[in-house]
Amino acid sequence: GNSCLLRGGSESFHSSAAIVECIHRGLKGAGLPEHAVQVMPTKDRALVGAMLSAVGLIDVVIPRGGKSLTQRVRDESKVPTLL
């Protein structure tokens, strides 16, 4: 029951979608559930706050971004994080 959720910013939105499409093909080819990896279909920053407070739904957040994102995760996260 593991899954991975990617939420890219506006500058990486299309790249994230392309990467996930490739991962889906690889998972399917390996006989694994291809939808275990998903990309969030929005660039809305409000989603970050929702993810950081999703205790019981999200096990860990691994932010990949600049100083402001890292600081926001430090300040707001109620779920475990790897910084």
KAURZI-V455052 format. One line per field, one symbol per residue. phi: phi as a letter, one per 40 degrees, with the letter a starting at -180 (. if undefined). Layout:
phi=???
This chain:
phi=.cabbbbccccbdccccccccccdccccccgbccccbbbccabccccdccccbccgbbcabbcbiccccdcccdcbcbbdbbc
